[in-house]
Amino acid sequence: MDFDVLIIGSGAGGGMTALALCEQGLKVGLIERGKRFEPTKDYILNYPDWANRPNPLEQARRPEQTLDQHYLTPITVRGKKQQRASLTYHRVHGLGGSTLHYQGEAHRFAEHAFNTEFEFSWGVDWPINYSDLASYYARAENLLSVAGKTGNPFKPSRDTFPTPAHALSNRSQMLAESALKLGMQLQANTLALPSLSINGRTPCQHSGGCNFGCVFGAKSSIDQAIIPRAEETGNLTLLTQTRALKLISHASGNIDAVQCINEDKRFELSAKIVVLAMGAIETPRLLLHSSNKLAPQGLGNQHDQVGRYFMETVVATLPLELDADFTTYLGPPLDSRIWDFCRPKDKHTNGFVLGAAGYLRPSTSPVRHAIDTKGIGRAHKHAVRNSFGKQMYLFGIAEQQPLASNRLSLSHRTDDVGVPKINAHCAYSEQDIHTLKTMKGTLKQWANATPTRSIGRPTDTLYRSSATHVAGTCRMGHKPSDSVVDAFGKVHGHNNCYITDASVMPTQGAGDSPSLTIQALALRTADKIAAVLKA
């Protein structure tokens, strides 16, 4: 196969890179480890017994094949030495990557999120600013038909969104009132869930089942909003159920070929430029595994930077049972956000955001809820009807400090095709711990101001992770001595290798979802690649 560009990974970054390059007339090969899902057949919400069916998106992630579950991070908390549980990493193998199960959050990072070192004397400044990404943010939003409302005082000024913001759900309307009592502003979230029909696609149906795959095809996941458009150009070749095993490099540093496997068949693919877009764990894993005599520590790792500055999702949650006569999961699952704390108020606290979730999930389904509710006969029916749909939780997501000591490395254990697994070392700094404590305290105040039947036990990720957003392991910068890629995502020392996933992000955007920023960066990198190839 003869490609101008070969992209490994079809998620937020890889899919958007593919579209941008295809539309510029370049021949693109797109490698995806998983299959292409059919929303009307594969997703469990198509079926009445959905709550008892195995979720194919959950089955597709196979975390045990990536992470060495034997590796535990030693930590010291309040003077006591302990060990964190092994990393839990939520993602999907399939065309569209983790956009298949994401909730559609589409956030532009605030200006200060690109300059935490300058603004707050911690973290590191990006080699680019918000202004470098503004036009690419707008392009990505238009491609995804993002729904939103202007006037957010915590974000840069901007033009109108492609589709109007979704009306707040009943739960969010109630929570907005309780937040206001505390001086906080609950606002409509910006979501890649179009509120209007765009190009014949169904708009969001407010069913609350985004994380099980959208059976309506309404969610702007990469497979629905981006891949079909790239296919229409005639320039895209999809290679699903194909895994990249290793990069073969030349003495000049150029990538000559990519070793792949499909079922039991191993083969090589080549292109003028190779783009890595497998995420902040698999991308450094591939680089580290692709060592040779000229690069004994792995490709792009001349200065021992690949895998460093790993950042996971720092989360606090608080479950509630509301005292209200409505079903909490109706509406987009994450239809509102509080951004009041995205700008750190002191040097001891990272930026964070707050929100509320009323997920539709098997454990809260009508059948499962009825089984779990005590009683028989009419009393049981009354109890079920009186309590169903009242459960939800408040949450906070914080930015984690980028520390060189938090890193990924290759394990001596291998997966089922012989590739070393990853040891994930990630400990929280004192600032991270203080931020978690602050979030939990704020969530408790918010819950106490809300009409509830009961407030559950708060949880957080200090000892046991639950990572959906990971970043930082191949971060961008000006110097090879403290970064892996330059400001356009090109790997230092390898002129035909680029990265377009969350691994290039130096910081995490104060708790905002990274997908839109990944996509904006991907569009910017794609423009650079096209210019190089057409020069």
NORQUI-V247209 format. One record per run of one state. SS is the DSSP state (~ for helix, > for strand, _ for the rest). FROM is the first residue (numbers start at 1). LEN is the number of residues. Records with the same first field share a line. If there is no record, write none. Layout:
SS = FROM-LEN + FROM-LEN
This chain:
_ = 1-2 + 9-3 + 23-5 + 32-3 + 36-3 + 43-1 + 47-3 + 53-3 + 60-3 + 66-1 + 68-6 + 78-2 + 84-5 + 90-4 + 95-2 + 101-4 + 106-5 + 121-4 + 126-4 + 145-2 + 149-14 + 165-5 + 182-4 + 189-2 + 192-1 + 194-16 + 213-6 + 220-2 + 226-1 + 233-3 + 240-3 + 250-5 + 263-2 + 270-1 + 277-5 + 290-21 + 312-2 + 323-13 + 339-13 + 358-4 + 365-1 + 373-4 + 388-3 + 399-8 + 415-5 + 426-4 + 449-3 + 456-3 + 461-6 + 468-3 + 472-4 + 477-8 + 486-4 + 492-5 + 500-2 + 505-10 + 535-1
> = 3-6 + 28-4 + 35-1 + 67-1 + 74-4 + 80-4 + 89-1 + 94-1 + 105-1 + 115-1 + 125-1 + 147-2 + 163-2 + 186-3 + 191-1 + 193-1 + 219-1 + 236-4 + 243-7 + 255-8 + 265-5 + 271-6 + 311-1 + 314-9 + 336-3 + 352-6 + 391-8 + 407-8 + 420-6 + 452-4 + 459-2 + 467-1 + 471-1 + 476-1 + 485-1 + 490-2 + 497-3
~ = 12-11 + 39-4 + 44-3 + 50-3 + 56-4 + 63-3 + 97-4 + 111-4 + 116-5 + 130-15 + 170-12 + 210-3 + 222-4 + 227-6 + 282-8 + 362-3 + 366-7 + 377-11 + 430-19 + 502-3 + 515-20
